[in-house]
């Protein structure tokens, strides 16, 4: 049996062939994958039922069970995502810069794949399909390690996608599934063959990956998202936005966890919110100032840092927009935060000063998603500031190289004054 390092070395070799595939070949492979998944939907759902039954027996928390479920709706979503990917322009071989350094000395900056991407994720079989499709379209090879709770679903999805891809002329190393949890530690040591790691899971899980590998890591550890209800908010707009952000899918990293409310609107807004939350099954935890206006229990400072992923919402009164901004920057995870306001000035200040990957006005934080951004899908959401930020879609999975073409020029001629640079930017097309 091959070791993890031997497997990743073979994938690295295939990544060079992968990088040269045309957009037509990659798109045809995506279509074959779509057709194959749809044709074998019954087998996929049967495998998922095994995982769901095991999850029930193990008493997995409901947020995890919800993520684990792979039904007709999720199959439809991932197929729609792949269809959107096919329509997107080729992210590879794009010239970002053309510059004439001197006569017959031309510099180009051209996009290319990152190479080999390791993605470690928990309890979401649909993530496997999204990641495989995005890496394929962007010319990258993907090494996947899914959670054991989704083992049956992940295996059949991998088998179907790998078969469809290789039958379409894609190198066999384009997709690899690691199933043994013990192999994760070995995977983290493969900094000579894996170019990027993307972990998707709990805070502790992501922190473990970041602290135990020299491979660059892209992702986020927490999804502590906020909504600030400004004094000029339209309550008729604000209530449905807050409820959507909390309840539309509570297990998502872009669900709102803390609600900040300006003191001048609190007496009118909070009782209505409390009633709506009670009807929706949302438990409120409030600061001492807002407890008289809501039906809930007292919150603690630790609640401000908590990603509940459940029907729980923390509520705090603030005296000003700036206090809300300071709270978000202090306690938030720099994921997605929103302001509900009819003041253009307040919205502009919020968006300028809140240090998050997504800053919204008058809409739900649940829009923070690669598919909803028109990216086709996403491999995850990055709260970092280097390379890619926010939902990481197709164009977040490419890098670039510089290509320089000359006619025998040497640096000595320029260093010793026999020739001079004449920098001239040229059209990229």
Residue, then its C-alpha position, 0 to 999 in steps of 0.5 A: x500500500x502506498x504511503x501518503x507521501x507517495x500518493x501526494x508525489x504522484x498527484x504532484x506529477x499529475x498536476x503539471x499535466x492538469x495545468x495544461x488542459x484546455x478549458x473545453x476539456x475541463x468543461x466537458x469533464x464537468x458535464x460528464x460528472x453532472x450526468x453521472x451524478x444524476x444517473x446514480x442519484x439513487x445510489x448516492x441517496x442510499x449511501x447517505x441514508x447509511x451515514x444518517x442512520x449511523x449519525x442518529x445512532x451516535x446522537x450527532x448534534x442536529x446541526x451536524x446531521x443537517x450538514x450531513x444530509x445529501x438529498x435531491x435538493x443538495x444534488x440539484x444545488x451542486x449540479x447547478x453550481x457545476x453548470x454555472x462553473x461551465x459558463x464562467x470564463x477560463x481562469x487560466x492562461x489570462x494575461x494580467x499584464x503586458x509590459x515592454x521593458x525594452x525593445x524585444x524584451x516583453x514581460x507578461x503576467x499570466x494566470x496558472x493553477x496553484x497546483x495541489x490543494x489539500x482540503x480537509x472538511x467535516x460532515x458535508x458531502x456536498x462540499x466534496x462535489x463543490x471542491x472537486x468541481x472548482x479544482x477541476x475547472x481551475x486546473x488544480x489537483x485536489x486531495x480530499x479528507x472528509x469526516x468519517x460521519x459521511x464516509x459512505x456518501x463521500x466514497x460513492x461521490x468520489x468514485x463517481x466523480x473520479x470515474x467521470x473525470x478520467x473517462x473525460x481525459x483528466x489525469x487520474x491524480x485530479x482527485x484523491x480521497x483520503x479516508x483514514x483519519x490517522x493519515x491527516x497528520x501525514x498529509x500535514x507533513x507533505x509541504x514538498x508536494x501540497x501547495x495549499x491546505x483549505x480546512x473546513x470545520x470547527x474552530x478547534x479543527x481549523x486551529x489544529x491544521x494551522x498549528x501543525x503544518x508548514x503548508x500554507x493554509x487558507x480558510x477561517x476558524x470561526x463564523x461569528x457574524x453580526x448584524x447591527x440595527x442602526x437607529x435609522x433602520x426600517x423595522x419592517x425591513x430589519x425583522x425579516x433580515x435578522x430572522x433569515x440570517x439566524x434561521x434560514x440555515x442555522x448550521x452555516x458559518x454565515x448565520x448571524x450569532x450576535x445582534x447589536x441594537x442602537x439604544x434609540x430604536x431598542x424599545x420599538x424593535x426588540x419586543x417585536x424581534x423577541x416575539x418573532x424569535x419565539x415563534x421561530x424557536x430562537x432562544x435569546x441571550x441579552x445584555x442587562x440593558x436589553x433583558x427588560x425588552x426581550x424574553x430571554x436569559x442573561x448573556x456573558x462576555x463569552x457569548x460574544x465570541x461564540x459561534x452557536x450554529x444553533x437557534x440561539x441569538x445573542x443581543x446587545x444594546x449599543x450607544x452608537x455606530x462606533x460602539x457597534x463597529x468596535x464590538x464587531x472588530x473586537x469579538x467578530x471573526x472577520x467573516x461577514x457583518x451587516x448594518x441595517x440602516x437607511x442612512x447612507x453615511x452610517x452605512x458608508x462608515x460601517x463598511x469602511x471601518x468594519x474589518x471583515x471579508x464581507x460587509x453588508x447593508x440591509x441584507x442577510x449575512x447568509x448571502x456570503x456564499x460563492x454560489x450566491x456571488x455568482x462564483x459557481x461554488x466555493x471551496x470555503x470562506x477565507x477571513x485572511x487578507x492574502x491571496x483570497x478573501x471571502x468566498x473562495x471561488x474559481x478565481x481564488x484558486x489560481x495564481x500567476x507566473x511571469x513570462x519574459x521573452x527576449x532576444x539574447x539580452x543580458x543584465x550586464x548591458x543594463x547594469x553597465x549603461x550600454x542599454x536602458x529600460x523603456x517601460x511601456x505597458x501594453x494592452x493585455x488582449 
